[in-house]
Amino acid sequence: MERDPAAGRQGRVTEITGGRVASLDAFRGLTIAAMILVNNPGSWAYVYAPLAHAEWHGWTPTDLIFPYFLFIVGVAIPFSFSRRLAEGTDRGLLFGHVVRRSLILVGLGLAMRAVPDFDLFEMRLYGVLQRIGLVYCAAAALYLWGSVRVRRAAVGALLLGYWALVAGDLSPDGNLGARLDRLIMGDRLWQGTWDPEGLLSTLPAIATCLLGIFCGEGLRSGRSGGAISRHMWVAGAVLVVLGLAWDLVFPINKNLWSSSYVLFTAGTALLLFGAMYWVIDVKRLRGGWLTPLVVYGMNSIAVFVASGMFAKMLARIPAGGGEALPLSAWLYENAFRSWAGDYGGSLAFALAQVLFWLGLMWPLHRRGVHIKI
């Protein structure tokens, strides 16, 4: 790790990020790389516990990844709109762009489900990109037309209201969200009877994004970098404590996107992002370690979609003699499990996917090619 001189404020990382907030791109890149890692084991039968979701109540590091991305979406919103609002750009026009981006995200999510079977009347309609699109649209609307007080009230209403709605039966099949999803979608759900990206649990996910907006506004507050870092750490610690306290009566649960989960994950996001901001943007401790994160962070949605479609392709191409294993399984067995064992080989396969996509994105990044949604 090397420290850039203060005079080089427009130096190495500015060249990497094009003048953007380096720590935000790095945090987004870390999140997307983690998504690829946990979504692509060599075998789902051999996954280390921290790299798998909690079965129901509770959490693992993997359960932090998706809310981190929604939090980052929120952080970016003030950076996207503040200058244009200050210049007098019409809010309706800006929201039109938001709706367009949201529809593209939803469409990409549906396309990832449809390809290659195109079973439009049978496939699951919920998904990660669909949730990102809906949450982004709602949070951006509240930013464009709501004051800070309104957004704070919205967070409280979403979290407390959701708790009131689902209180009682929190079982996978019996909770209100699962019953509502079955009523709307029948059995077109991730687990047949319930779905972690269901309709009702999208409401508290909006609160996750709104908490990110508050962080983004803090970054743009004009205070010193040290003061911003300290504020992020204090706010993060408070949210973690509140989330753990709420967990006693409304358990932390990624599948339900419980209110305690919102506070806990936003708190840990602030602690981690605050540390990255302090290192990268305040102390300006930068080196080669930062570039891979920024490469991922500036092509995040593109690499998420491409890696997901590539994984589908590997699972469909037959390989491996008489047993006709899918190519993904054949690669795991012969290129990774053969020397690293069951669990080690499964992790090595996933790490190879992370490096593979980094290798593809790096030349694009060097040429300034960043695929935006």
Secondary structure, 3 states (H helix, E strand, C coil): CEECCHHHCCCHHHHHHCCCCHHHHHHHHHHHHHHHHHHCCCCCCCCCHHHCCCCCCECCHHHHHHHHHHHHHHHHHHHHHHHHHHCCCCHHHHHHHHHHHHHHHHHHHHHHHHCCCCCCCCCCCCCHHHHHHHHHHHHHHHHHHCCHHHHHHHHHHHHHHHHHHHCCCCCCCCCHHHHHHHHHHCCCCCCCCCCCCCCCCHHHHHHHHHHHHHHHHHHCCCCCHHHHHHHHHHHHHHHHHHHHHHHCCCCCECCCCCHHHHHHHHHHHHHHHHHHHHHHHHCCEECCCHHHHHHHHCCHHHHHHHHHHHHHHHHHCEECHHHCEEHHHHHHHHHHHHHHHHHHHHHHHHHHHHHHHHHHHHHHHHCCCCCCC
